Amino acid sequence: MKKKSGFTLVEMIIAMAVTMIALAAAVLAFKDSTKANTNVTQSSDMSDNLRAGLNLVVQDLIQTGTGIPTGGISIPNTINAAGCNIGLPVNRPPAVLGKTFQGPNSTTPGCNVILPAIEPGNGLGPTVTSPDGTSSPATDIITVMYADNTLAMVQKPINGAACPAGSISATGLTITFDSSPGCVTLGAAGIPVNPGDLLMIYNSNNPNGILQTVTAVSGQTLTFSPGDAFNLNGRTTTEANGTILSLQNLTAGKPNGTYPGTSCTRIWMITYYLDNTTDPKHPRLMRAVNFNTPQPVAETLENLQFAYNFADGSSPAPVNQFSVPAGDTENQIRSVNIYMGARSTTTAAMSNQYVRTNLATQVALRSMAYFNNYK
C-alpha cells in the first residue's frame, strides 16, 4: 500500500506560527478593548458622581432664602462702636471644620449681627492633594438656609387667644405648645421636632424673628438650653438683639417677660464642603444639615469652588466674586456659580494616569433674585 501523504514539519511550524500570530492579535485587541471599556466606565462614574453631588447642591440653592426674612435673621449680639458682635460668635456647621460665621468684609470671627440666607466660605475648606501629587487650591464651603415648608407649624400660633394653653417662658428656656385642635401638636401624631433642630420664632415685636436650637423635646414642651452647638441659646440676660427678649412686650421700655401671639417654623441650615480626612485617597462631597452628622453625597472630588453674582445697584454689578465685595452684603447675592472637579478612583489602564473631569453651572437664587429696583 502506498503511504498516505500528510503535513511536513515545516508546514506544521508555519501553521502554528500563523495561528499564534492571529491569537496574539486577538488577545491584544481584547486587552485594548478591556482597557478602553475601563476608561469609559471610569469617566461615566466620575460624571455620575459629579452630577449626583451637583444636583443636590442646586436643589438646596434653589430653595435658599425661602421663608427667611429679607435681610436675614438677627444673631444674638452685643455690639461695639464698630458695629461688631463682641459676644460669643455663632458657630458654623459642621463641627469638623471649626468655623464661625463672619460678617461681610470682616476678618474678625463673629463680627456679624445678621445671619443671612447664604454665607460664602471662600478658601475655608481643605486643600486636596491627590495620590499623584496634584493639589487643588484651598476649596470653598457654602452654607444656606431655608424654611421647612412641609410643616404646618408656621400656620399655627404657639400662644394667644387661639391657643391659650401655649406659653413661652420669660427666659426663653422653654416653649409649650397647645395641643388643642387648630394648634400645634408635636410628636408622631403631629409635627416631628428633634433635638438639634433650628426654630425661627417671630411675632409682631420682631417680624424678622430669632433663631433658637432645640436641645430637648418632652411631649408638647421644647427646651432651648444654653451651650448648644450654634451658640444661639442662653443669651437673653445680657444681649437683647436677636434673642427672646426682642420678642417680648415692653413695660417702661424694657422687656416684661410676656409675649403677643407668636409663631415659629423650622429652619434647615445646610453646608457643603469636601472631606479629605476620612479617606484621603477618595475625598468626598459632604452635606451637613445643622450640626447633625454630615452625609457623603459624591466621592473622589478634588475641587469645589463658588463664585457669586451681586445686585447692588451699581453698573456693572459685581459678578464672579469669591467673597462679599466692600460695601455689599450676602443679602445682595442673586446667583451662584459652581465649579466641581473630580478624578477617577484608579489610574487609567492605558496611560497609568488619573482621568479628570469637571462640571460648572450657575444657579439663580429664586427667593433672593427678585427685588424692587424702584423701591
SETORLUM-862655 format. One line per 8 residues: for each residue y, z, x of C-alpha. Coordinates in pm, whole numbers, plus 32768, in hexadecimal, padded with zeros to 4 digits. Each point is the difference from the previous one (the first is absolute). Example, Ala and Ser with C-alpha at 12.3 -4.5 7.8 and 13.67 -1.06 7.14 Angstrom:
<recs>
7E3E:830C:84CE | 8158:7FBE:8089
</recs>
This chain:
<recs>
8000:8000:8000 | 815E:7FB3:8073 | 80E0:8127:8046 | 8111:803A:7EF9 | 815F:7FDC:808D | 80EE:8132:7FF1 | 814C:8080:808A | 802B:8002:816F
808B:8130:80B4 | 8149:7F4D:803A | 801F:7FB1:7E8E | 7FBC:816B:7FA4 | 810A:807B:80F1 | 80FF:7F08:7F78 | 7FB0:805E:7E96 | 801C:8174:804B
814D:7FC9:80B3 | 808E:7F3F:7EDA | 7F86:810A:7F0E | 8098:811A:80CE | 814D:7F4C:8013 | 8002:7FD2:7E87 | 7FA5:816D:7FC7 | 810B:8076:80F3
8106:7F2E:7F4F | 7F93:808C:7EAF | 8009:8168:8081 | 815B:7FCF:8097 | 807E:7F64:7EBF | 7F71:8122:7F36 | 809A:80FC:80F1 | 8155:7F5B:7FEA
7FE2:7FF4:7E86 | 7FAB:8173:7FF8 | 812B:8052:80DC | 80E4:7F2D:7F29 | 7F7B:80AC:7EC7 | 803D:8155:80A1 | 8167:7F9F:8052 | 8039:7F86:7E9C
7F6D:8145:7F79 | 80E2:80CE:80E3 | 8132:7F3D:7F90 | 7F9A:802A:7E96 | 7FCD:8178:8031 | 8156:801F:80A2 | 80A5:7F44:7EE1 | 7F48:80D7:7F00
8072:813C:80B3 | 8167:7F8D:8012 | 800B:7F8E:7E98 | 7F5E:813F:7F7D | 80FB:80D8:80B7 | 8129:7F21:7FB3 | 7FAB:7FF3:7E8E | 800B:817B:7FE5
8149:8016:80BF | 8098:7EF4:7F20 | 7F8A:80AE:7EC2 | 80A0:8147:806A | 8142:7F57:8071 | 801F:7F4A:7EB3 | 7FF7:8151:7F4E | 80ED:80A9:80F5
811E:80AC:7F4F | 7F60:7FF8:7EA6 | 8076:8139:7F4B | 80C8:8077:812F | 8172:8043:7FBD | 80F4:7F08:8098 | 806B:8096:8149 | 7EC1:80C9:8030
7FA1:816B:7FC3 | 80C2:8126:8090 | 7F52:80B7:811A | 8023:817C:800B | 8111:802E:80FD | 8116:80C8:8097 | 80F3:7F13:80A7 | 80E7:8028:8127
8159:7F6A:8036 | 7F60:7EB3:8063 | 7F43:7FF1:7EB6 | 7EAE:8039:80A5 | 7EED:80D7:7F75 | 7FE7:8133:80DE | 7EE7:80A1:7F39 | 7E8F:7FB9:802D
7FC6:7E8B:802F | 7F23:7F5D:7EFA | 7EB2:7F9C:8095 | 7F94:7E97:7FDF | 7E94:7FB7:7FB8 | 7F04:7FDD:808F | 7FDC:813E:80C8 | 7F54:7F4D:8122
8148:7F52:805B | 80CC:8141:7FFE | 8140:7F51:7F8F | 8122:807A:7F2A | 80E7:7F38:7F1F | 813D:7F98:80B0 | 814B:7F99:7F70 | 8088:7EA1:8034
8098:7FB9:8154 | 7FA1:8159:807B | 7F25:8073:811E | 8003:8167:7F85 | 7EB9:8056:7F4D | 8041:806E:7E9D | 816B:7F8E:8003 | 7FE2:7F76:7EA3
8050:808D:7EAB | 7F6A:7EEC:7F29 | 7E96:7F92:7FF2 | 800C:7E86:7FC3 | 7EFD:7F2C:7F4E | 7FB3:7F52:814A | 8015:8091:815E | 7FE3:7F1D:8133
7F4A:807F:8133 | 804F:7F12:811B | 7F29:804B:8130 | 7F79:8146:7F6F | 7E97:7F86:8006 | 7F15:7FF0:812A | 7FF7:7EF5:810E | 7EB1:7F50:7FE2
7F4E:7F90:813E | 7ED2:7F1D:7FD4 | 7EC4:800D:80D7 | 8078:7ECB:80BC | 8141:80B2:8064 | 80E6:7F50:7F07 | 8105:80F3:7F76 | 80DB:7FE3:7ECE
815F:808B:7FEB | 8020:8155:7F5E | 7F8E:7FC7:7E9B | 80C5:805C:7ECA | 7FB8:80E3:7EDB | 8090:7FE7:7EA2 | 8018:80FE:7EE7 | 8043:7FA2:7E95
801D:80C3:7EBC | 7FCF:7FA6:7E95 | 7FB9:80B9:7EBE | 7EA4:8014:7F6C | 8049:7F57:7EB5 | 7E97:801A:7F91 | 8042:8166:7F91 | 80AA:8064:7EBC
8095:812E:80B1 | 8154:7F5D:8020 | 8011:7FC6:7E88 | 7FC8:816C:7FA5 | 80E2:812B:804D | 7F98:8136:80BE | 80D6:80EE:7F33 | 810A:8003:7EF2
7FF7:7FFB:7E87 | 7EE8:7EFE:7FF2 | 7F1F:80CE:80E5 | 8073:816C:7FE7 | 7ECE:808D:80B1 | 8056:7F3D:813B | 80C3:80B4:8110 | 8080:7FE6:8165
8025:813A:80D0 | 815A:8057:807E | 7F88:7FDF:8167 | 7F57:7EB4:7FBD | 7EB4:808D:8077 | 7F44:7FA4:7EC2 | 8011:7F15:7ED8 | 7F37:8043:7EC6
7FCE:7EE1:7F0F | 7FEA:8028:7E87 | 7EAF:7F77:7F8D | 8071:7FCE:7E97 | 7FE1:7EA4:7F69 | 8116:7F22:8083 | 801C:80C7:8142 | 7F53:7FE1:8151
7E91:8061:8018 | 7F74:801C:8160 | 7E98:7FE5:8074 | 7ED6:7F2C:7FA1 | 8071:7FE6:7E97 | 8161:7F99:805D | 80C3:7FA8:8136 | 7F4F:803E:814D
80E1:80AF:80FB | 7F73:8075:814D | 8077:80D1:8124 | 80BD:7F21:80F1 | 809D:7F2E:7EEB | 8176:7FC2:8008 | 80C2:803B:7EBE | 8161:7F87:7FC2
80A3:80FA:7F14 | 8146:7FA9:7F55 | 80E8:8055:7EE0 | 8168:7FD0:7F92 | 807E:80E5:8115 | 7F61:7F1F:8109 | 7F99:7EAD:7F73 | 7F96:7F89:815B
7F05:8119:8011 | 7F60:80CD:8112 | 7EAF:7FE6:80AB | 7F06:811B:800C | 7E9C:8010:8088 | 7EEE:808B:7F21 | 7F42:8109:80C3 | 7F20:808B:7EED
7F95:7FAD:7E9D | 7F86:8107:7F09 | 7FDA:7F8D:7E9B | 815A:7F98:7F85 | 80B5:80A0:8126 | 8061:7F4F:8140 | 8067:80C1:8137 | 80F1:7F84:810A
7FCF:80F8:811D | 80D2:7FF9:813E | 7F65:7F70:813A | 7F89:7EB9:7F66 | 7FB3:7ED8:80E0 | 8149:7F51:7FAC | 80E4:8130:8032 | 808D:7FC8:7EA2
7FA8:8149:7F55 | 8087:815E:8026 | 8165:7FA8:8055 | 80AF:806F:7EC3 | 809E:813E:8086 | 80CF:7F62:8115 | 8025:7E90:7FAA | 807E:7F8B:7EB2
8002:7E89:8040 | 7EBE:7F56:7F9F | 7F56:8144:7F95 | 7FA9:80A2:7EB7 | 815B:809F:7FFB | 809D:7EAD:7FBF | 7F3F:7FEF:7EB6 | 8073:8151:7F7C
8119:8049:7F10 | 8136:80A0:8092 | 80AF:8147:7FB4 | 814F:802F:80AA | 7FAC:7ED4:80D6 | 7EB5:808C:807C | 7E98:7FAD:7F99 | 7F8A:80FF:7F00
7E88:7FC2:8005 | 7FF0:7F46:7EB3 | 7FC0:7E90:7FC5 | 8059:7EFD:7EFA | 7EEE:7F17:7F86 | 7F4F:7F91:813E | 7F05:7EEB:8048 | 7F31:7F95:812B
7F2D:7EE3:8081 | 7F0B:7FD7:811B | 8074:7F43:8135 | 7F25:7F44:80F4 | 8079:8004:8168 | 7F38:7F00:80C6 | 8007:7FC3:8177 | 7F62:7EE1:80C2
7FBB:8017:8174 | 7F00:7F9B:8109 | 7EFB:80FA:8078 | 7F8B:7FBA:8163 | 7F63:8154:8047 | 7ED5:8014:7F13 | 7F69:7EC1:8094 | 80DD:7F84:811F
7F43:7EB5:8019 | 8037:7FB4:7E91 | 8157:8080:7F8B | 801B:8025:7E88 | 8115:7FD3:7F03 | 801D:814C:7F48 | 8090:804F:7EA9 | 806C:816A:7FD1
805B:8080:7EA5 | 80D4:8139:8024 | 7F52:80E7:80F7 | 7EA5:7FAA:7F81 | 7EFF:7F7E:80F9 | 806E:7E9F:8068 | 7F0F:7EE9:7FA5 | 7FB8:7EC6:80D1
804F:7EBA:7F4D | 7FCF:7F04:811E | 7F6F:800D:815D | 8038:7F6F:815C | 8174:7FD1:7FD1 | 80D5:7FF3:813B | 815F:7FEB:7F79 | 80C8:806F:7ED1
8173:7FB2:7FE9 | 80FF:8013:7EE7 | 815E:7F6D:7FE8 | 80F4:8037:7EE3 | 80FE:7F2F:7F45 | 8132:80B7:7F7B | 80FF:7FC2:7EEE | 8139:80BB:806B
8111:7F1C:7F7F | 8040:7F62:8152 | 7FE5:7E8C:8044 | 7F12:7FAC:8091 | 7F2E:812C:7F9B | 7F2B:80A6:810E | 7EA2:7F6C:800E | 7ECE:803B:80DC
807B:815A:805B | 7EFE:80E9:809B | 80C6:8136:7F9D | 812B:8051:7F25 | 8142:7F5E:8080 | 8130:80D9:803E | 80B4:8049:7EBC | 7EDA:7FA3:7F22
7EEE:80D1:7F5C | 7E93:7FCF:7FA9 | 8067:7FD7:7E94 | 809B:7EAF:8058 | 7EB4:7F6B:806E | 7FA8:7EE0:7F1A | 7ED0:7F62:80A9 | 7F0A:8048:8116
7F70:7F10:8103 | 7E9E:805E:8069 | 7F47:7F92:8138 | 7E95:805B:8046 | 7F34:7F99:812F | 7E87:801E:801B | 7EF0:7FAA:80FA | 7E8B:7FC8:7FEA
7F1A:812C:801B | 7F43:7F5B:8122 | 804C:7EF1:80FC | 7FC8:7E95:7FA0 | 7EAC:7F79:8067 | 8084:7EC0:809E | 8133:8083:80BB | 7F9E:816E:802E
8161:8059:7F88 | 8082:80AB:7EC9 | 8074:7F26:7EE1 | 8151:805F:7F6B | 80BE:7FA8:7EC5 | 8120:8085:7F31 | 809E:7FF9:7EA9 | 816C:8023:7F99
80A8:8010:7EAD | 8138:807A:7F4F | 7FFD:80E8:7ED3 | 8124:8033:7F13 | 8024:8167:7F8B | 800B:7FBF:7E8C | 808D:8151:7F9B | 8108:7FF5:8111
804F:7E8D:8012 | 80D4:7FE6:7EC8 | 815C:8090:801B | 8152:7FCA:7F5E | 80E8:7F3E:80E6 | 8123:803E:7F14 | 7FDC:8176:7FD4
</recs>
